[in-house]
Structures are given as C-alpha cells and as structure tokens.
Amino acid sequence: MTEPIIRELDESDVESFWNLRLRALKEEPESFGASYEESVEMPIEEAVKRLQKSDDAFVLGAFNPDLVGMLGLYRRQGLKLRHKGIIWGMYVAPEGRGKGLGKALLSAAIERASTIPDLEHLMLSVVTTKEAARNLYLSLEFKPYGVESEALKLGERLLDEELMSLKL
C-alpha cells in the first residue's frame, strides 16, 4: 500500500471532491446537515466556489491513491467571530477507514489552521451516535462544550449533535 497523500484541494479536484461529497451525503445522511437530495441538484459551480483559494478557508483531501477523504474549514466572519474556524464535511469513505486517514486529515487541518493569523479556536459538531468520529475528535484534544438537542431531523428521527472546540 502506498503512503496516503493529504493536500489542499483546488478547482482541478472539483469532480472528485463533488462525487465524494455526494457519496458521503448519500451513504451517511445522519452525519451531515446538508442533504443528498438538495446537494445533487446544486450546480457544479457551487462546488468550485468551495475549492477556491482563500486565506480564511480551505478543503483538504486524502488520496490513497484516489480521493477517499476530505474536510473543510472556514473562518467565521465579523470582528467578534473571526477568531473561530468551523470544520465541516469531514468524511472518509469506507475503503479508506481504519488506516489513520481521518486522524491524518484532521491533524493536517489543525496544522494548516494554526497558520491563519488570529485564528484561536476550531469548532465542530458531531452527531452523538457517531462514536468513532467523536473518539477521533477527542483524541486530538477537541473538548465538548455542549449538546444541541434535536439538531438534525432525518425523516422522523431527531439527532443530537455534540459541540466541540479546540484551542489553537
């Protein structure tokens, strides 16, 4: 097995990124606030926007050798909120799991985020039933600070999300 590559995605990765994003939403609908049904209708230009270079946002991909994992980060806007970054869309496909890709992706995101001037905290949320994801976040020193009850509604199921933060 070759060593996985973690790198920032750009517009040339849009097709692979969007296909993996849609796959994540379809296969793990309880893990994301976005829905497959809405996202599949989005124009590809929306995906391109997410991959555009910015000092305050990025999307990382894990390749082994194809794109099998991803996560995004963006800085909150506004003078009173810009010290916080939000991690979104973290996903590793089943064929990439159990190989340390999730930890490598999140570690790379923390490292990259720590280079953003005046960014002090990383925030994320995880559905409380997703123990593997929760344990990964805890292993990298994210601290729980609350639970949003009934944060997501999937059909008739209501899902709670644990809110977590990491001080950079």
PyMOL commands that set and color helices and strands:
alter all, ss='L'
color gray80, all
select helices_A, chain A and resi 11-27+29-31+36-39+44-51+94-96+101-113+131-139
alter helices_A, ss='H'
color red, helices_A
select strands_A, chain A and resi 5-8+57-63+67-75+84-92+121-127+143-154+157-167
alter strands_A, ss='S'
color yellow, strands_A
deselect
rebuild
show_as cartoon
